[in-house]
Amino acid sequence: MNSRYLFGEAWAIAKSGPRHTAMAVASIALALYVPGLFALVSRNLARLAGPVREPVAAIVTLDPAADARALAARAAADPRVARVTIVPSAAALERFRRAYPALGGALADLGEAPFPPTIELVLRPSTPARAARELAAAARTWPGVDSAESEEEFARKFRDGVRMLRAAGLFLGGLLTFAAILSVASAVRLALDLHRDEIDIMRRMGATEAAIRAPFWLHASFEGLAGGAVALLLLFATYRTALHLLSREPHPVLSLFWVGFLDLPTALALPAVAMAAGFLGSLLSLSKSPKS
């Protein structure tokens, strides 16, 4: 049993049932495209959640003429506050441009930064959750403060929402992948029926079960690999299409979902998982195949 035999037989199996092969590849592509889309959206949304450690608890928005340093020192004097960060208007604009490059270009022609200066408050880990609301309420009474909002509760709920989105993608992906495995098993079963006479002859000539089954394993694995590659291409096409449409008509909300593409490990995981699904489908089908 050599590579030439394996690949030749696998190709012959694929050509013997092109319709079922195409259906298996399409089902695997769909099974991986759906969780991949969820992963793409949740990855971009996760950029808004900020770091898990030391999240910003409250944001104090200042009047343009306010003394930011004096107000920051007043906030830092509270024993519950671990860190105070002054974010000038220019720095806020630069953050926005880095986070949302598709929208940042639309602000290039503005004569002044559209964001007011703010002060970000980070609380100590042992501080109760209500402290953020108390600090925000107190800051609203300070001179020079335009508004103050607690961000801690919102950030926690936002991170929970992102985790739920990922979990939903994994759940749907698992169901669709199981359906894809069954589709591959059906395609392999049809190929077995089409090649049954050839398989009987090989068995009579003393061929081992491994030599008989290996081309089917390889065929199903490449079905999965092709399906995973198609899913990855569809995801990238979706991402590029969204970027193209948003570059022509920027949207303040929809742009949040398409800041960047999948990271390399996640992108490479799609074909790998698809190949494994194809191989499992062949095992499922061949396990029911009579050996004699």
C-alpha positions in Angstrom: 0.0 0.0 0.0 1.8 3.2 -1.3 0.8 6.8 -1.6 0.2 6.4 -5.4 -2.4 3.7 -4.7 -4.0 5.6 -1.9 -4.4 8.9 -3.8 -5.4 7.1 -7.0 -8.1 5.1 -5.3 -9.3 8.1 -3.3 -9.7 10.1 -6.5 -11.5 7.2 -8.1 -13.9 7.1 -5.2 -14.6 10.8 -5.5 -15.3 10.6 -9.2 -17.6 7.6 -8.8 -20.1 9.7 -6.8 -19.5 13.4 -7.6 -23.0 14.6 -6.5 -22.7 13.0 -3.0 -19.1 14.2 -2.7 -20.2 17.8 -3.5 -23.1 17.5 -1.0 -20.8 16.3 1.7 -18.3 19.1 1.1 -21.2 21.7 1.1 -22.6 20.3 4.3 -19.2 20.5 6.0 -18.7 24.0 4.7 -22.0 25.1 6.1 -21.3 23.4 9.4 -18.1 25.3 9.8 -19.2 28.6 8.3 -21.9 29.2 11.0 -19.7 28.8 14.1 -16.9 30.6 12.2 -19.3 33.6 11.6 -20.2 33.6 15.3 -16.5 33.5 16.2 -15.8 36.4 13.8 -18.5 38.6 15.3 -17.8 37.7 18.9 -14.0 38.4 18.4 -14.7 41.9 17.1 -17.2 42.5 19.9 -14.7 41.3 22.4 -12.5 44.3 21.5 -15.1 46.5 23.1 -15.2 44.6 26.4 -11.7 45.7 27.3 -9.3 43.7 29.4 -10.7 41.2 31.9 -8.3 42.4 34.6 -8.8 45.9 36.0 -11.8 47.0 33.9 -12.7 50.7 33.9 -15.4 51.1 36.6 -16.5 54.7 35.8 -16.0 57.3 33.1 -16.2 61.0 34.0 -16.8 63.3 31.1 -15.4 66.8 31.5 -16.2 70.2 30.2 -13.6 71.5 27.7 -12.5 74.2 30.1 -12.3 72.0 33.2 -9.0 71.4 35.1 -8.5 67.7 34.3 -5.5 67.3 36.6 -7.3 68.7 39.6 -10.3 66.6 39.0 -8.2 63.5 38.5 -6.4 64.2 41.8 -9.7 64.6 43.6 -10.8 61.2 42.2 -7.5 59.5 43.1 -7.9 60.7 46.7 -10.8 58.2 47.2 -9.3 55.0 48.8 -11.5 52.8 46.6 -9.8 54.1 43.4 -6.8 52.1 42.3 -5.9 54.1 39.2 -7.0 57.3 37.4 -6.3 57.9 33.7 -6.9 61.2 32.0 -7.9 60.8 28.3 -7.7 64.0 26.4 -9.8 64.6 23.3 -7.0 63.9 20.9 -6.2 60.6 22.7 -9.8 59.6 22.6 -9.9 60.3 18.8 -6.7 58.2 18.3 -8.2 55.3 20.3 -11.3 55.4 18.1 -9.2 55.4 14.9 -7.2 52.4 16.0 -10.2 50.5 17.2 -12.4 51.3 14.2 -10.2 52.1 11.2 -13.2 52.0 8.8 -14.9 54.8 10.7 -11.8 56.7 11.7 -11.2 58.0 8.1 -14.6 59.7 8.2 -13.3 61.9 11.0 -10.1 63.0 9.2 -11.5 66.2 7.9 -12.8 67.5 11.2 -11.0 70.6 12.5 -11.2 69.5 16.2 -11.6 66.2 18.0 -15.3 65.2 18.4 -14.7 63.6 21.8 -14.7 65.5 25.1 -11.9 64.9 27.6 -12.6 62.1 30.1 -11.2 60.6 33.3 -11.3 56.8 33.6 -11.5 55.3 37.1 -10.3 51.8 37.9 -11.3 50.4 41.3 -9.4 48.2 43.7 -10.2 44.5 43.4 -11.7 44.3 46.9 -14.1 47.2 46.3 -17.8 46.4 46.3 -19.7 46.5 43.0 -21.9 49.4 44.1 -18.8 51.6 44.6 -18.7 52.4 40.9 -22.2 53.8 41.0 -21.4 55.8 44.1 -18.3 57.3 42.6 -20.2 58.3 39.4 -23.0 59.9 41.4 -20.5 61.9 43.5 -18.5 63.0 40.4 -21.6 64.5 38.8 -21.7 67.1 41.6 -18.1 68.3 41.0 -17.6 71.6 39.1 -16.3 71.0 35.6 -17.9 67.6 35.2 -20.4 67.2 32.4 -21.4 63.7 33.1 -20.3 60.6 35.0 -21.4 57.0 34.3 -20.7 53.7 35.9 -19.2 51.2 33.4 -18.5 48.2 35.6 -21.9 46.6 35.4 -22.3 47.3 31.7 -18.8 45.8 31.0 -19.7 42.7 33.0 -22.9 42.2 31.1 -21.2 42.9 27.8 -18.6 40.2 28.4 -21.3 37.8 29.5 -23.1 38.6 26.2 -20.0 37.9 24.2 -19.5 34.6 26.0 -23.1 33.6 25.3 -22.6 34.5 21.6 -19.6 32.2 21.5 -21.4 29.4 23.3 -24.3 29.7 20.8 -21.9 29.5 17.9 -20.3 26.4 19.4 -23.6 24.7 20.0 -24.9 25.3 16.5 -21.6 24.4 15.1 -21.7 21.1 17.0 -25.1 20.2 15.7 -24.2 21.1 12.1 -20.9 19.3 12.4 -22.7 16.1 13.5 -25.1 16.5 10.6 -22.0 16.9 8.3 -20.5 13.7 9.7 -23.7 11.9 8.9 -23.5 13.4 5.4 -20.0 12.2 4.9 -20.9 8.7 6.2 -23.7 8.6 3.7 -21.4 9.5 0.8 -18.9 6.9 1.9 -21.6 4.3 2.2 -22.7 5.1 -1.4 -19.0 4.8 -2.5 -18.8 1.4 -0.8 -21.8 0.2 -2.7 -20.4 1.4 -6.0 -17.1 -0.3 -5.4 -18.4 -3.5 -3.7 -17.4 -5.8 -6.5 -13.9 -4.3 -6.5 -13.7 -4.7 -2.7 -14.8 -8.4 -2.9 -12.1 -9.1 -5.5 -9.4 -7.4 -3.3 -10.5 -9.5 -0.3 -10.3 -12.7 -2.3 -6.8 -11.7 -3.4 -5.7 -11.3 0.2 -5.8 -7.6 0.6 -5.9 -6.4 4.2 -8.8 -4.4 5.6 -6.5 -1.5 6.2 -5.5 -1.5 2.5 -9.2 -1.6 1.5 -10.4 1.1 3.9 -7.5 3.5 3.7 -8.6 5.1 0.4 -12.1 5.7 1.9 -10.5 7.3 4.9 -8.4 9.5 2.7 -11.3 10.4 0.5 -13.5 11.4 3.5 -10.7 13.4 5.1 -10.1 15.4 1.9 -13.9 16.0 1.7 -13.7 17.5 5.1 -10.6 19.5 4.3 -12.2 20.9 1.2 -15.3 21.8 3.1 -13.3 23.6 5.8 -11.4 25.5 3.1 -14.7 26.5 1.5 -16.0 27.7 4.9 -12.9 29.8 5.5 -13.1 31.3 2.0 -16.8 32.1 2.6 -16.0 33.7 5.9 -13.2 35.9 4.4 -15.5 36.8 1.5 -18.2 37.8 4.0 -15.7 39.9 5.9 -14.3 41.6 2.8 -17.8 42.3 1.5 -18.8 43.9 4.8 -15.7 46.1 4.8 -16.3 47.2 1.2 -20.0 48.1 1.9 -19.0 49.9 5.2 -16.2 51.8 3.5 -18.8 53.2 1.1 -21.4 53.9 3.7 -19.9 53.8 7.2 -22.3 52.7 10.0 -21.6 53.5 13.7 -23.0 50.1 14.9 -22.4 47.6 12.1 -18.8 48.7 11.8 -18.2 47.2 15.3 -18.7 43.7 13.9 -16.1 43.9 11.1 -13.0 45.5 12.6 -10.7 42.5 12.0 -10.7 38.9 10.6 -10.1 35.7 12.6 -6.7 35.2 14.2 -4.4 32.6 12.5 -5.0 29.7 15.0 -8.8 30.0 14.7 -8.6 30.3 10.9 -6.4 27.2 10.7 -8.7 25.3 13.1 -11.6 25.4 10.7 -10.0 23.1 8.0 -8.5 20.9 10.8 -11.8 20.3 12.5 -13.5 19.8 9.1 -10.9 17.1 8.2 -11.5 15.4 11.5 -15.2 15.5 10.9 -14.7 13.8 7.5 -12.5 11.1 8.9 -15.1 10.4 11.7 -17.8 10.1 9.0 -15.8 7.5 7.2 -15.2 5.6 10.4 -18.9 5.7 11.2 -19.7 4.3 7.7 -17.0 1.7 7.5 -17.7 0.4 11.0 -21.0 -0.9 9.6 -19.4 -2.4 6.5 -19.3 -6.2 6.4 -15.8 -7.6 6.2 -16.6 -10.5 4.1 
